[in-house]
C-alpha cells in the first residue's frame, strides 16, 4: 500500500522503516531534511514539502501525521486541507487530545476528507516488536488502511483494533498512558524500598530478573527496569527528573470530569511534577515549620545545621 508520512522523529522514522520492510511504498516529509535522507536510503521516496508529498501520492491518498500535539498538528492539517482531494485520509498517530481529534474530524468531514485517530504505543521498540494501535474513526477508511495497521502491529491479527468513533483511539491511548504512569510509579517505589534496605545487600538487578519469570508483576515495564538496572546498578548518573507527555494530566482531568476516582494515576502524576522541583520551596517551608513548633533541627544548604 502507498502512504505519506509527515514527521520522522523517533517513532515516525521507525514506523516508516517498518512499513518499508513490509513492502509498502512510503513518501516521507520532515521539517529538516536529514531524517528524510535516512529513510530514503531504506527505500522511501523523499519529499521536501507537504505539497511535494501530496503530489507523489496517488488518489485516494493516505497521509499519516507523527507530530507534536496541539498547534503543530493543527497547522499541518490546515496545509493539507488545501492540498488533498475528497476521499483522502489524514491519520493522526501522535498524542493528540481526543477533544481536538473530534473537532478536527468534523472540520475535515465538512471538506469531504476522512480523519482517523490512532493512539500509538511502542516507543523506540516498535520497529522490531511492532506497535500497539488504538484506532478511532469511520469504518470505511479504517478498513481501507487495514494493510498499514497489520504491518505496524506486532502481528497482523494482534495488537491493533478499531475501538470506536472519532476521538476513541486517542481517548483509549490517553487512559493507557495514565495506567502506564501508575505502573511505573509502583515499580519505582518498590525498588526504592529494596534499595534502602542496605543491611541486606540486595542486588536489584538480580531481583528484577527473578521477578521476570513466574511473578505476578512480570511485564514489559519490568523487563525495561531490568535492562536499566543492568546498565547501572545505582543509577547515580541519572538526574531525578521525570517528564510527562501531557496525557497523564488529561487522564486525571477526565477522571475528575467523570467523577471516577483515580488516586494511583493522580498521585503518580503529582510525583512526576515533584521530581522537577530541585529546590522545593514547599519542602523548605515544611522544615521551617517543624523548627518553629517543635524546635526540630533544620539541614542547611552546604551541610550546616
C-alpha positions as CSV (number, residue, x, y, z in Angstrom):
1,X,0.0,0.0,0.0
2,X,1.0,3.6,-0.5
3,X,1.2,6.1,2.4
4,X,2.7,9.5,3.1
5,X,4.3,10.1,6.5
6,X,4.9,13.6,7.9
7,X,7.1,13.7,11.0
8,X,10.2,11.4,11.2
9,X,11.1,11.6,14.9
10,X,12.0,8.6,17.0
11,X,8.6,6.9,16.3
12,X,7.7,8.3,12.9
13,X,11.0,7.3,11.4
14,X,10.9,3.8,12.7
15,X,7.3,3.4,11.6
16,X,8.3,4.4,8.1
17,X,11.1,1.8,8.2
18,X,8.7,-1.0,9.5
19,X,6.3,-0.2,6.7
20,X,9.0,-0.2,4.1
21,X,10.2,-3.6,5.3
22,X,6.6,-4.8,5.0
23,X,6.6,-3.9,1.3
24,X,4.7,-0.6,1.4
25,X,5.5,2.5,-0.6
26,X,6.3,5.4,1.7
27,X,6.6,9.0,0.7
28,X,8.3,10.9,3.6
29,X,8.5,14.5,4.7
30,X,10.1,16.1,7.7
31,X,10.8,19.7,8.5
32,X,14.5,19.0,8.5
33,X,15.9,17.0,5.6
34,X,18.3,14.7,7.5
35,X,15.7,12.2,8.7
36,X,14.2,12.1,5.2
37,X,17.6,11.2,3.7
38,X,17.9,8.3,6.2
39,X,14.6,6.6,5.2
40,X,15.3,7.3,1.5
41,X,18.4,5.1,1.9
42,X,16.0,2.3,3.0
43,X,13.6,2.7,0.1
44,X,11.3,5.6,0.9
45,X,10.5,8.4,-1.6
46,X,11.6,11.8,-0.2
47,X,9.6,15.0,-0.3
48,X,10.9,18.5,0.5
49,X,7.5,19.9,1.2
50,X,3.9,18.8,2.0
51,X,3.0,19.9,-1.5
52,X,5.6,17.6,-3.0
53,X,4.5,14.7,-0.7
54,X,0.9,15.0,-1.8
55,X,1.9,15.3,-5.5
56,X,3.8,12.0,-5.2
57,X,0.9,10.0,-3.8
58,X,-1.9,8.5,-5.9
59,X,-5.5,9.3,-5.1
60,X,-7.2,8.3,-2.9
61,X,-4.3,9.3,-0.6
62,X,-3.4,8.5,3.0
63,X,-1.2,10.9,4.9
64,X,0.0,9.8,8.4
65,X,1.0,12.6,10.8
66,X,3.5,11.9,13.6
67,X,3.7,15.4,15.0
68,X,3.6,17.1,18.5
69,X,0.1,17.5,19.9
70,X,-1.6,20.9,19.5
71,X,-0.8,23.8,17.2
72,X,1.9,21.9,15.2
73,X,-0.7,19.3,14.2
74,X,-3.4,21.8,13.6
75,X,-1.1,23.9,11.3
76,X,-0.2,20.9,9.2
77,X,-3.8,19.9,8.9
78,X,-4.6,23.4,7.6
79,X,-1.9,23.0,4.9
80,X,-3.1,19.5,3.9
81,X,-6.8,20.6,3.6
82,X,-5.7,22.9,0.7
83,X,-3.8,20.1,-1.0
84,X,-5.9,16.9,-0.6
85,X,-8.9,15.8,-2.5
86,X,-12.3,14.4,-1.5
87,X,-11.9,10.9,-0.1
88,X,-8.3,11.3,1.0
89,X,-7.5,10.3,4.6
90,X,-5.4,12.1,7.3
91,X,-4.2,9.8,10.0
92,X,-3.1,11.3,13.3
93,X,-0.8,8.9,15.1
94,X,0.5,11.4,17.6
95,X,-0.5,12.0,21.2
96,X,-3.3,14.4,20.4
97,X,-6.1,15.3,22.9
98,X,-9.2,13.4,21.9
99,X,-11.3,16.6,22.1
100,X,-9.0,18.1,19.4
101,X,-9.5,15.0,17.4
102,X,-13.3,15.2,17.5
103,X,-13.1,18.9,16.4
104,X,-10.7,18.2,13.6
105,X,-12.7,15.2,12.3
106,X,-15.8,17.4,12.0
107,X,-13.8,20.2,10.2
108,X,-12.3,17.6,7.7
109,X,-15.7,16.0,7.1
110,X,-17.1,19.3,6.0
111,X,-14.3,19.4,3.4
112,X,-15.0,15.8,2.2
113,X,-11.9,14.4,3.9
114,X,-11.6,11.5,6.2
115,X,-9.8,11.6,9.6
116,X,-8.6,8.6,11.6
117,X,-7.0,8.9,15.0
118,X,-4.5,6.2,16.0
119,X,-3.3,6.0,19.6
120,X,0.2,4.6,19.1
121,X,2.3,2.8,21.7
122,X,5.6,1.0,21.3
123,X,8.2,3.7,21.6
124,X,11.7,3.0,20.3
125,X,11.0,-0.7,20.4
126,X,8.2,-0.5,17.8
127,X,10.5,-1.1,14.8
128,X,11.4,-4.6,16.0
129,X,8.4,-5.5,18.2
130,X,5.6,-3.8,16.5
131,X,3.2,-1.0,17.7
132,X,0.0,-1.2,19.7
133,X,-2.6,0.7,17.7
134,X,-5.9,2.0,19.1
135,X,-7.9,3.3,16.2
136,X,-10.8,5.8,16.1
137,X,-12.8,6.9,13.1
138,X,-15.3,5.8,10.5
139,X,-15.4,2.2,9.4
140,X,-14.6,2.5,5.7
141,X,-11.3,4.5,5.9
142,X,-10.2,2.3,8.9
143,X,-10.9,-0.8,6.8
144,X,-9.0,0.7,3.8
145,X,-6.0,1.3,6.0
146,X,-6.0,-2.3,7.2
147,X,-2.8,-3.3,5.4
148,X,-0.9,-0.5,7.1
149,X,-2.2,-1.4,10.6
150,X,-1.4,-5.1,10.1
151,X,2.2,-4.3,9.2
152,X,2.7,-1.8,12.0
153,X,1.2,-4.1,14.7
154,X,3.1,-6.9,16.4
155,X,1.1,-9.4,14.4
156,X,-1.5,-9.0,11.6
157,X,-4.3,-10.1,14.0
158,X,-2.9,-8.9,17.3
159,X,-2.1,-5.5,18.9
160,X,-4.5,-3.3,16.9
161,X,-8.2,-2.6,16.6
162,X,-10.9,-0.2,15.7
163,X,-12.1,0.9,19.1
164,X,-14.8,3.4,18.2
165,X,-15.7,6.7,16.5
166,X,-13.5,9.8,16.1
167,X,-11.6,10.5,19.2
168,X,-11.9,7.0,20.6
169,X,-8.4,6.0,19.5
170,X,-6.8,9.0,21.3
171,X,-9.0,8.6,24.3
172,X,-8.0,5.0,24.8
173,X,-4.3,5.9,24.4
174,X,-4.7,8.7,26.9
175,X,-6.0,6.3,29.5
176,X,-3.3,3.8,28.5
177,X,-0.7,6.3,29.3
178,X,-2.3,7.2,32.7
179,X,-2.2,3.5,33.6
180,X,1.4,3.4,32.5
181,X,2.2,6.3,34.9
182,X,0.8,4.3,37.8
183,X,2.6,1.0,36.9
184,X,5.9,2.8,36.5
185,X,5.5,4.6,39.9
186,X,4.7,1.3,41.7
187,X,7.8,-0.3,40.3
188,X,10.0,2.7,41.1
189,X,8.7,2.8,44.7
190,X,9.1,-0.9,45.3
191,X,12.7,-0.9,44.0
192,X,13.4,2.2,46.1
193,X,12.3,0.3,49.3
194,X,14.6,-2.6,48.3
195,X,17.5,-0.2,47.7
196,X,17.1,1.5,51.1
197,X,17.4,-1.8,53.0
198,X,21.1,-1.5,52.9
199,X,21.9,-4.2,55.5
200,X,20.5,-7.0,53.3
201,X,22.9,-6.0,50.4
202,X,20.2,-6.8,47.8
203,X,21.2,-6.9,44.1
204,X,18.3,-5.1,42.5
205,X,19.2,-6.3,39.0
206,X,19.1,-9.9,40.3
207,X,15.7,-9.3,41.9
208,X,14.3,-7.8,38.7
209,X,15.5,-10.9,36.7
210,X,13.9,-13.2,39.3
211,X,10.6,-11.3,39.0
212,X,10.6,-11.6,35.2
213,X,9.7,-15.3,35.4
214,X,6.6,-16.6,37.1
215,X,5.9,-13.4,39.2
216,X,2.5,-11.7,39.0
217,X,4.3,-8.4,38.4
218,X,6.2,-9.6,35.4
219,X,5.6,-7.2,32.5
220,X,7.4,-5.3,29.7
221,X,7.9,-2.4,32.1
222,X,9.7,-4.8,34.5
223,X,11.8,-6.0,31.5
224,X,12.8,-2.4,30.8
225,X,13.5,-1.9,34.5
226,X,15.8,-4.9,34.5
227,X,17.6,-3.5,31.5
228,X,18.1,-0.2,33.2
229,X,19.5,-1.8,36.4
230,X,21.8,-4.0,34.3
231,X,23.3,-0.8,32.7
232,X,23.7,0.9,36.1
233,X,23.1,-0.8,39.5
234,X,22.9,2.6,41.4
235,X,21.6,5.0,38.7
236,X,23.8,7.7,40.2
237,X,24.4,9.3,36.8
238,X,20.7,9.9,36.1
239,X,19.0,13.1,37.3
240,X,15.8,12.5,39.3
241,X,13.7,14.4,36.8
242,X,10.7,12.7,35.2
243,X,9.0,14.4,32.2
244,X,5.4,13.8,31.1
245,X,3.8,13.9,27.6
246,X,0.6,15.6,28.9
247,X,-1.6,12.5,28.6
248,X,-1.4,11.7,32.3
249,X,-2.7,15.2,33.0
250,X,-5.6,14.7,30.5
251,X,-6.4,11.3,32.1
252,X,-6.6,12.8,35.6
253,X,-8.7,15.7,34.3
254,X,-11.1,13.3,32.5
255,X,-11.4,11.2,35.7
256,X,-12.5,14.3,37.6
257,X,-15.0,15.3,34.9
258,X,-16.5,11.8,35.0
259,X,-16.4,11.5,38.8
260,X,-14.2,8.5,38.6
261,X,-11.7,8.1,41.5
262,X,-8.2,7.5,40.1
263,X,-5.9,8.1,43.1
264,X,-3.0,6.0,41.8
265,X,-2.8,7.6,38.4
266,X,-3.3,11.1,40.0
267,X,-0.5,10.6,42.6
268,X,1.9,9.2,40.0
269,X,1.4,12.4,38.0
270,X,2.0,14.5,41.1
271,X,5.2,12.6,41.8
272,X,6.4,13.4,38.3
273,X,5.8,17.1,38.9
274,X,7.5,16.8,42.3
275,X,10.6,15.4,40.6
276,X,11.2,18.6,38.7
277,X,11.4,20.9,41.8
278,X,15.0,20.5,42.7
279,X,14.8,23.4,45.1
280,X,11.4,22.8,46.6
281,X,10.1,25.9,48.4
282,X,7.3,23.7,50.0
283,X,9.9,21.3,51.5
284,X,12.0,24.2,52.8
285,X,8.9,25.7,54.4
286,X,7.9,22.3,55.9
287,X,11.3,22.1,57.6
288,X,11.0,25.7,58.8
289,X,7.5,25.0,60.3
290,X,8.8,21.9,62.2
291,X,11.6,24.0,63.6
292,X,9.1,26.7,64.6
293,X,6.7,24.5,66.5
294,X,9.0,21.7,67.8
295,X,12.5,23.1,67.6
296,X,13.5,20.4,65.2
297,X,16.9,20.9,63.6
298,X,17.0,22.0,60.0
299,X,19.5,20.9,57.4
300,X,21.0,23.9,55.9
301,X,22.4,24.3,52.4
302,X,26.1,23.5,52.4
303,X,25.6,20.8,55.1
304,X,25.4,23.1,58.2
305,X,22.7,22.9,60.8
